[in-house]
Amino acid sequence: MLRPYRFEHPNTEAMEMVTRGSYVAAAFFGLAYILYRKTSGFWPSVLVTIVLTGGIAGFWAVALTFLSNRMLLFALPLGVAIALMIQSSFVIQQVRRHFRRRGWLVRAP
């Protein structure tokens, strides 16, 4: 799931790397990571962040209503972890799409 990428520009031979640490940064700082990479896809990432935040809030409301305390200890952190994995994959996909549209070659390191 955390597949690293190496982007190479065909003319200038410039190289950019996306490592497993990039997935962690994208999970916790998704919008800031898009801005740091200076890539497109900021507004779709904003939308995904809003949807995931609403989904987590809804999940917490339902879980607090129907689950026992022991189940909450597992369900709530698991829900947050799944949302972070979805966000990191989406943000890295936006970065990859940006480089490919600009003509960069995508390689596995």
N, CA, C and O of each residue as an XYZ file, in Angstrom:
436
protein
N       0.813     -1.193      0.000
C       0.000      0.000      0.000
C       0.857      1.258      0.000
O       0.511      2.237     -0.661
N       1.949      1.249      0.715
C       2.812      2.425      0.786
C       3.917      2.320     -0.256
O       5.098      2.233      0.081
N       3.530      2.330     -1.494
C       4.478      2.142     -2.584
C       5.284      3.420     -2.825
O       4.696      4.474     -3.070
N       6.601      3.351     -2.762
C       7.416      4.540     -3.042
C       7.497      4.798     -4.549
O       7.387      3.878     -5.358
N       7.690      6.063     -4.902
C       7.807      6.464     -6.306
C       9.029      7.345     -6.483
O       9.456      8.049     -5.568
N       9.577      7.285     -7.688
C      10.642      8.209     -8.088
C      10.181      8.869     -9.385
O       9.868      8.186    -10.361
N      10.143     10.180     -9.390
C       9.718     10.932    -10.560
C      10.950     11.536    -11.222
O      11.764     12.183    -10.563
N      11.083     11.321    -12.529
C      12.227     11.841    -13.274
C      11.729     12.720    -14.411
O      10.836     12.336    -15.166
N      12.319     13.905    -14.521
C      11.981     14.790    -15.640
C      12.815     14.355    -16.833
O      14.032     14.221    -16.707
N      12.193     14.129    -17.999
C      12.934     13.576    -19.133
C      13.966     14.540    -19.725
O      14.952     14.085    -20.305
N      13.771     15.847    -19.598
C      14.691     16.801    -20.217
C      15.782     17.277    -19.265
O      16.954     17.332    -19.635
N      15.399     17.619    -18.052
C      16.358     18.199    -17.112
C      16.997     17.169    -16.192
O      17.930     17.495    -15.458
N      16.517     15.947    -16.218
C      16.981     14.866    -15.359
C      16.818     15.181    -13.870
O      17.501     14.597    -13.029
N      15.918     16.100    -13.554
C      15.598     16.375    -12.152
C      14.852     15.171    -11.593
O      14.176     14.448    -12.325
N      14.984     14.967    -10.290
C      14.362     13.800     -9.685
C      13.686     14.198     -8.375
O      14.238     14.964     -7.585
N      12.493     13.669     -8.162
C      11.738     13.843     -6.922
C      11.387     12.457     -6.403
O      11.114     11.545     -7.183
N      11.395     12.305     -5.093
C      11.097     11.010     -4.487
C       9.858     11.106     -3.593
O       9.647     12.107     -2.909
N       9.059     10.065     -3.612
C       7.972      9.869     -2.659
C       8.289      8.573     -1.934
O       8.267      7.492     -2.524
N       8.586      8.698     -0.642
C       8.968      7.540      0.156
C       7.834      7.176      1.114
O       6.762      7.779      1.082
N       8.080      6.208      1.940
C       7.063      5.825      2.924
C       6.848      6.930      3.947
O       5.748      7.078      4.478
N       7.884      7.700      4.225
C       7.733      8.857      5.107
C       6.812      9.905      4.507
O       6.144     10.643      5.232
N       6.775      9.971      3.179
C       5.867     10.901      2.509
C       4.414     10.529      2.766
O       3.557     11.405      2.879
N       4.137      9.244      2.860
C       2.773      8.809      3.172
C       2.369      9.239      4.578
O       1.227      9.639      4.804
N       3.301      9.157      5.517
C       3.014      9.592      6.887
C       2.756     11.093      6.909
O       1.813     11.558      7.548
N       3.602     11.850      6.207
C       3.406     13.302      6.139
C       2.083     13.643      5.463
O       1.385     14.561      5.892
N       1.738     12.910      4.411
C       0.478     13.158      3.711
C      -0.722     12.806      4.580
O      -1.774     13.436      4.470
N      -0.570     11.807      5.441
C      -1.680     11.413      6.317
C      -1.965     12.489      7.348
O      -3.122     12.854      7.560
N      -0.930     13.000      7.988
C      -1.133     13.948      9.082
C      -1.200     15.400      8.627
O      -1.849     16.217      9.281
N      -0.545     15.738      7.523
C      -0.507     17.122      7.042
C      -0.907     17.173      5.575
O      -0.210     17.793      4.772
N      -2.012     16.535      5.210
C      -2.406     16.353      3.816
C      -2.387     17.613      2.969
O      -1.738     17.647      1.924
N      -3.084     18.639      3.400
C      -3.151     19.867      2.615
C      -1.810     20.591      2.597
O      -1.409     21.131      1.566
N      -1.126     20.604      3.717
C       0.191     21.232      3.777
C       1.193     20.474      2.905
O       2.093     21.081      2.325
N       1.040     19.157      2.813
C       1.938     18.359      1.963
C       1.730     18.698      0.494
O       2.693     18.773     -0.268
N       0.487     18.903      0.095
C       0.203     19.322     -1.285
C       0.874     20.666     -1.564
O       1.489     20.844     -2.616
N       0.761     21.598     -0.643
C       1.390     22.914     -0.826
C       2.906     22.808     -0.808
O       3.579     23.503     -1.569
N       3.457     21.953      0.046
C       4.909     21.764      0.127
C       5.467     21.231     -1.186
O       6.523     21.671     -1.641
N       4.766     20.295     -1.787
C       5.202     19.713     -3.062
C       4.934     20.631     -4.250
O       5.413     20.383     -5.357
N       4.165     21.693     -4.013
C       3.793     22.650     -5.072
C       3.113     21.934     -6.229
O       3.443     22.144     -7.396
N       2.155     21.081     -5.874
C       1.428     20.318     -6.881
C      -0.021     20.770     -6.930
O      -0.506     21.467     -6.038
N      -0.693     20.361     -7.982
C      -2.123     20.638     -8.088
C      -2.888     19.616     -7.252
O      -2.304     18.654     -6.752
N      -4.170     19.821     -7.106
C      -4.992     18.886     -6.346
C      -5.310     19.370     -4.956
O      -5.719     18.581     -4.104
N      -5.126     20.678     -4.703
C      -5.403     21.203     -3.368
C      -6.887     21.113     -3.045
O      -7.259     20.622     -1.979
N      -7.742     21.585     -3.956
C      -9.187     21.610     -3.668
C      -9.806     20.229     -3.568
O     -10.651     20.021     -2.697
N      -9.430     19.260     -4.419
C      -9.943     17.901     -4.170
C      -9.478     17.346     -2.823
O     -10.209     16.601     -2.170
N      -8.267     17.706     -2.411
C      -7.781     17.251     -1.106
C      -8.548     17.911      0.030
O      -8.791     17.283      1.061
N      -8.933     19.175     -0.149
C      -9.767     19.846      0.854
C     -11.093     19.107      0.979
O     -11.569     18.862      2.088
N     -11.686     18.753     -0.150
C     -12.963     18.047     -0.139
C     -12.844     16.688      0.554
O     -13.709     16.324      1.351
N     -11.789     15.944      0.259
C     -11.590     14.642      0.904
C     -11.379     14.812      2.404
O     -11.889     14.014      3.191
N     -10.640     15.834      2.809
C     -10.422     16.083      4.236
C     -11.732     16.401      4.941
O     -11.980     15.909      6.042
N     -12.569     17.217      4.316
C     -13.870     17.557      4.910
C     -14.758     16.317      5.010
O     -15.405     16.097      6.034
N     -14.790     15.513      3.957
C     -15.618     14.297      3.963
C     -15.122     13.316      5.023
O     -15.926     12.737      5.754
N     -13.811     13.125      5.111
C     -13.279     12.194      6.108
C     -13.517     12.702      7.531
O     -13.815     11.911      8.426
N     -13.391     14.001      7.744
C     -13.651     14.566      9.067
C     -15.118     14.379      9.444
O     -15.430     14.005     10.575
N     -16.013     14.641      8.499
C     -17.438     14.407      8.758
C     -17.739     12.943      8.991
O     -18.565     12.600      9.836
N     -17.072     12.077      8.244
C     -17.259     10.642      8.430
C     -16.793     10.172      9.797
O     -17.452      9.356     10.441
N     -15.649     10.694     10.240
C     -15.154     10.331     11.574
C     -16.104     10.843     12.648
O     -16.406     10.126     13.603
N     -16.579     12.078     12.501
C     -17.514     12.629     13.492
C     -18.804     11.810     13.532
O     -19.318     11.518     14.612
N     -19.321     11.443     12.381
C     -20.526     10.613     12.337
C     -20.293      9.237     12.917
O     -21.136      8.706     13.640
N     -19.143      8.659     12.600
C     -18.806      7.339     13.143
C     -18.697      7.398     14.659
O     -19.179      6.502     15.352
N     -18.069      8.443     15.177
C     -17.949      8.588     16.624
C     -19.318      8.740     17.276
O     -19.574      8.155     18.329
N     -20.196      9.522     16.655
C     -21.534      9.718     17.232
C     -22.298      8.400     17.282
O     -22.938      8.086     18.286
N     -22.231      7.637     16.208
C     -22.925      6.349     16.175
C     -22.259      5.364     17.138
O     -22.942      4.634     17.856
N     -20.943      5.348     17.150
C     -20.230      4.409     18.013
C     -20.483      4.709     19.483
O     -20.678      3.787     20.275
N     -20.482      5.986     19.860
C     -20.727      6.335     21.257
C     -22.140      5.969     21.696
O     -22.387      5.705     22.873
N     -23.051      5.955     20.750
C     -24.435      5.628     21.066
C     -24.649      4.123     21.213
O     -25.374      3.692     22.110
N     -24.038      3.325     20.356
C     -24.373      1.909     20.284
C     -23.323      0.940     20.799
O     -23.662     -0.208     21.087
N     -22.077      1.339     20.928
C     -21.035      0.394     21.306
C     -20.718      0.474     22.795
O     -20.885      1.516     23.429
N     -20.262     -0.640     23.329
C     -19.844     -0.659     24.731
C     -18.481      0.015     24.861
O     -17.813      0.306     23.869
N     -18.093      0.251     26.098
C     -16.819      0.944     26.331
C     -15.623      0.153     25.810
O     -14.679      0.737     25.278
N     -15.654     -1.143     25.956
C     -14.548     -1.967     25.461
C     -14.453     -1.928     23.942
O     -13.358     -1.866     23.384
N     -15.579     -1.965     23.288
C     -15.569     -1.889     21.823
C     -15.098     -0.517     21.339
O     -14.447     -0.415     20.299
N     -15.424      0.530     22.088
C     -14.989      1.879     21.722
C     -13.471      2.000     21.727
O     -12.902      2.738     20.922
N     -12.811      1.276     22.634
C     -11.351      1.326     22.702
C     -10.699      0.850     21.410
O      -9.593      1.281     21.081
N     -11.358     -0.021     20.686
C     -10.821     -0.527     19.429
C     -11.414      0.179     18.221
O     -10.705      0.447     17.251
N     -12.693      0.480     18.265
C     -13.382      1.022     17.093
C     -12.960      2.446     16.766
O     -12.738      2.766     15.598
N     -12.846      3.301     17.763
C     -12.541      4.704     17.490
C     -11.129      4.910     16.937
O     -10.979      5.605     15.932
N     -10.082      4.333     17.553
C      -8.753      4.480     16.944
C      -8.660      3.818     15.563
O      -7.964      4.317     14.678
N      -9.359      2.703     15.384
C      -9.348      2.043     14.089
C      -9.987      2.925     13.017
O      -9.493      2.985     11.891
N     -11.079      3.607     13.359
C     -11.722      4.519     12.411
C     -10.821      5.670     12.015
O     -10.782      6.057     10.847
N     -10.097      6.219     12.974
C      -9.171      7.316     12.681
C      -8.014      6.812     11.821
O      -7.601      7.490     10.880
N      -7.492      5.632     12.137
C      -6.387      5.074     11.355
C      -6.798      4.820      9.909
O      -6.029      5.090      8.986
N      -7.994      4.306      9.711
C      -8.476      4.066      8.347
C      -8.631      5.380      7.595
O      -8.275      5.462      6.420
N      -9.153      6.404      8.250
C      -9.299      7.712      7.599
C      -7.938      8.297      7.230
O      -7.799      8.891      6.161
N      -6.935      8.143      8.088
C      -5.591      8.644      7.773
C      -4.981      7.891      6.596
O      -4.296      8.494      5.770
N      -5.218      6.590      6.507
C      -4.707      5.809      5.378
C      -5.375      6.241      4.074
O      -4.718      6.332      3.037
N      -6.669      6.504      4.126
C      -7.379      6.963      2.928
C      -6.833      8.318      2.496
O      -6.589      8.542      1.310
N      -6.640      9.222      3.455
C      -6.141     10.550      3.106
C      -4.731     10.488      2.529
O      -4.442     11.163      1.541
N      -3.853      9.693      3.127
C      -2.485      9.634      2.619
C      -2.441      9.057      1.210
O      -1.704      9.559      0.361
N      -3.214      8.016      0.952
C      -3.247      7.437     -0.395
C      -3.786      8.430     -1.410
O      -3.267      8.520     -2.523
N      -4.829      9.181     -1.039
C      -5.407     10.149     -1.962
C      -4.424     11.278     -2.258
O      -4.277     11.678     -3.412
N      -3.756     11.791     -1.240
C      -2.823     12.903     -1.441
C      -1.643     12.464     -2.306
O      -1.241     13.197     -3.210
N      -1.085     11.290     -2.047
C       0.033     10.799     -2.871
C      -0.430     10.561     -4.300
O       0.331     10.788     -5.240
N      -1.662     10.110     -4.478
C      -2.207      9.941     -5.829
C      -2.303     11.287     -6.544
O      -2.044     11.369     -7.745
N      -2.672     12.342     -5.814
C      -2.731     13.682     -6.408
C      -1.333     14.155     -6.822
O      -1.173     14.750     -7.888
N      -0.335     13.898     -5.998
C       1.043     14.265     -6.327
C       1.504     13.493     -7.557
O       2.103     14.069     -8.466
N       1.232     12.213     -7.589
C       1.629     11.389     -8.739
C       0.943     11.872    -10.019
O       1.580     11.973    -11.067
N      -0.333     12.166     -9.932
C      -1.074     12.647    -11.095
C      -0.495     13.975    -11.596
O      -0.407     14.206    -12.802
N      -0.105     14.839    -10.663
C       0.473     16.132    -11.040
C       1.770     15.950    -11.840
O       1.951     16.571    -12.887
N       2.655     15.107    -11.347
C       3.927     14.899    -12.038
C       3.725     14.233    -13.396
O       4.406     14.580    -14.361
N       2.807     13.290    -13.480
C       2.563     12.630    -14.771
C       1.977     13.594    -15.788
O       2.325     13.524    -16.967
N       1.094     14.494    -15.363
C       0.525     15.477    -16.295
C       1.583     16.448    -16.810
O       1.472     16.966    -17.921
N       2.594     16.687    -16.007
C       3.671     17.591    -16.400
C       4.728     16.913    -17.259
O       5.693     17.555    -17.673
N       4.558     15.627    -17.530
C       5.474     14.905    -18.404
C       6.605     14.184    -17.687
O       7.511     13.663    -18.338
N       6.570     14.143    -16.378
C       7.603     13.440    -15.634
C       7.377     11.936    -15.773
O       6.243     11.484    -15.935
N       8.442     11.177    -15.710
C       8.368      9.716    -15.751
C       8.252      9.183    -14.334
O       8.966      9.625    -13.435
N       7.352      8.230    -14.141
C       7.145      7.629    -12.833
C       7.868      6.293    -12.811
O       7.615      5.414    -13.635
N       8.763      6.161    -11.860
C       9.550      4.939    -11.745
C       9.452      4.395    -10.322
O       9.184      5.132     -9.372
N       9.668      3.124    -10.204
C       9.797      2.516     -8.862
C      11.274      2.602     -8.489
O      12.141      2.300     -9.309
N      11.563      3.014     -7.250
C      12.983      3.168     -6.881
C      13.722      1.863     -6.794
O      14.916      1.849     -6.495
